[in-house]
Structure formats: C-alpha cells, structure tokens
Amino acid sequence: MTRKCRDLAKNLGYPCLHVSDVCHGFPGPRSSLGFAGQMIGVPCAAVEIGGLGFGQEQEEAWVQENVRCIRNAMMYAGMLEGTPELPGRYLVMHSRWRVAPSRAGYLEPLVGLDRQFTEVKKGEALARLIDPYTLEEVEVLRSPGRGVIFYACRPYMIRPGQWAFGVGNLDDGKTGWYARDAI
C-alpha cells in the first residue's frame, strides 16, 4: 500500500483496511481503482460496506456509513471543511480467508453481524449448510485459522463458492489491530 493510498484509506474512517495491490493483482489495471492508480497516478481506496437482504434498518445504517466515509474523504482532500471522523484503531489485513460452502443449500449463520470485527478461533463453526430437500445438515463452514470476522452473511439460499464470511488472518504476523497513529 503506497503512503498516499494508505493515508486516503485511513482517512475514509472505516475501521478495516485491506492491503492489496489493485494495479498488478486482483482486480488489476482494468478496474477503476487499478486504472486510477497505475494509469493516471491517482491515490485510490475503496470502501466495501453493506449487502442485501439484511433488513431496512441495517442497510440504511450501511448507507449512512458510506456517506460518512465519502464526507471524510472529501474533508481529507480539502473539498469540504472539517476534520474526518476517525476510529482510534484499525484492523489492517495483509491476508484473509474467504469462507464459502462447497455445496448449494440453505445457509444458517452461527456467527452474525454482531460478531463483526471480533476474533474467531481456528475451526470455530461460522455457519451450517442445510439441504433444502432433506433438511439435513450437509456442511459446516469453519474458520480456517485464528482471525477476525470482517464480513458475515445472513440466512439465505447459497450456491457453491458463493461469499459467506471473510476472516482476517491473525496468524500471518502482519494482520491485526493497529492504533491510528501507527499506520
């Protein structure tokens, strides 16, 4: 993460920062972030907040969080007066796991949004997958290692490989919680 991109990301004010190479890795220079960074040299950062089907109250809270992050970015860039609202610490992720089912079925989360940004143990059950025809449990999604939940799913029908949970890898030696001034 370049200094300018890191400073922009930090000043968005969302407490979770993913360290990634958007120019040479995923999503690459053909993405809006990769193009801005690689082709025209503009510092870039993205906020990934929200989802569908979580209910109006939760989804409205996510809209307001996105608006707050945009306002923070505009204040940081000098486009608006004021000082960005920043958290005291950030979860900085250098590596993470995407936890997804290997089969289709009804996904019943055992870990919900109330556990976002909390630690999970290796092997901890995150959700169970139910066969919709037999109503039998066919798979249990587990945390691949010691980590921090940064996104969680709602109960829903799911396809194999579809996004369910994101877990920041606390065992990689770099991912963890950092004070605002230490980033």
Secondary structure as UniProt FT lines:
FT   HELIX           3..12
FT   STRAND          16..18
FT   TURN            22..24
FT   TURN            29..30
FT   HELIX           32..34
FT   HELIX           35..39
FT   HELIX           56..76
FT   TURN            77..78
FT   STRAND          89..93
FT   STRAND          96..99
FT   STRAND          105..109
FT   HELIX           113..115
FT   TURN            116..117
FT   STRAND          119..120
FT   TURN            122..123
FT   STRAND          125..130
FT   TURN            132..134
FT   STRAND          137..142
FT   STRAND          147..151
FT   STRAND          156..158
FT   TURN            160..161
FT   STRAND          165..169
FT   TURN            170..171
FT   STRAND          176..179
FT   HELIX           180..182
//
